[in-house]
Amino acid sequence: MDRNRVLVVGAGPVGMVAATYLAQQGIPVSVFDANPDLPEDLRASTFHPPTLDMLDQLGVADDVVAQGLICPTWQFRDRRAGAIATFDLGLLAGETAHPYRLQCEQWKLTRILRERLHASGLATMDFAARAIEVQQDDDGVSLTIERPDGSQEVTHGRYIIGTDGARSAVRKSLGVGFDGMTIPEIYFTASTTFAFEEAMPDLARIAYVSDPDEWLTLLRTPTLWRVLLPTDPTWTDEQVTNPDTIQARLQAIAPNPAGYEVVHKTAYRVHERVADKYVVGRCFLAGDAAHLNNPLGGMGMNGGIHDAMNLTEKLVQIWNGAPIELMGRYERQRRKVAVETVQTLSLRNRRNLSERDPDARVAQQAELRRTVADPAAHREYVRRSSMLQSLRDLENVA
């Protein structure tokens, strides 16, 4: 196969955005993924305003919005006292074409992008192709993939983008460090048909609920409510997913005499890590392959899509003759955001939700109320929490 192309490892939202932008700019691209097809899972579901603006550049934002749920507000709540502060993304009107969060399962985006890639005539997609090793020289890169039967193949390109997740084979093959921490508790999520909005007064479609004993988040998707609960790390998987235990935990949030219908459930460990390099020669990292953070604030997938757009905009310039050293700016810009914005805000959210000191909790809630009451502070808060400000700050990173 012609090596005059970019190889993208990973067909999640980040890899598919990267591939679509490149094809849109006339650059041949090949996408490889270990799964037999695009997975239809319930991972990330929150799209922030600037992410939707980027999807506008790809011509797919309207399609995604049509399949999602527009959420103009989100809130902090107290498990006992109820709503504390409701933030209005409408204050960002004029700064973004999408002054709201969109709740839409990520698999819907990847399917829309696959259609665009097929229509481009410049893209191939290779499933059941697990990345094993990456090599490179002055002229290009090679990727070794393994099939389900154990057979291996080598494919070639000019550049490679690793968007293959937390256990990235691309990152490991390049010898890039991935230091950080693992959050102590297990995160358990359950998706249910129960109408929390009827049981909890003034509930926004996105709610972060603080409590000294058991905080939680509630996210509404087009068809279900998703509940996230921190869980004792000493519990076994059987304990975490035991149906009686799940019912008891959900009933404690809002009593439901009919019992909860749980459509999907999962438990996972959460990491806070950032790769020490995003760029190694002709190989680039983005998304979870480059950084991991807890899901509070919905910054993981969004940050990854921002990586993909920043990376590919520069890669197009390089493809057309700019020096490859331009990718150093991609690393400086996006790594700065991962460390100073994404990790800082997601860790702050976790800390605020789990605060146990009564005086500190009162002070936090009072500050949130003051922020909402002050239009300028309110606007600045949603500008930062929506990741809009982090993109503006990059303009000052050389």
Secondary structure by P-SEA (a helix, b strand, c coil): ccccbbbbccccaaaaaaaaaaaaabbbbbbbbcccccccccccccccaaaaaaaaaaccaaaaaaabbbbcccbbbbccccccbbbbcccccccccccbbbbccaaaaaaaaaaaaaaaccccccccbbbccccccccbbbbbbbccccbbbbbbccbbbbccccccaaaaaacccbbbbbccbbbbbbbccccccccccccccbbbbbbccccbbbbbcccbbbbbbbccccccccccccaaaaaaaaaaaccccccccccccbbbbbbbbbbcccccccbbbccccccccccccccaaaaaaaaaaaaaaaaaaaaaccccccaaaaaaaaaaaacccaaaaaaaaaaaaacccaaaaaaaaaaaaaaaacaaaaaaaaaaaaaaaaaaaacccc
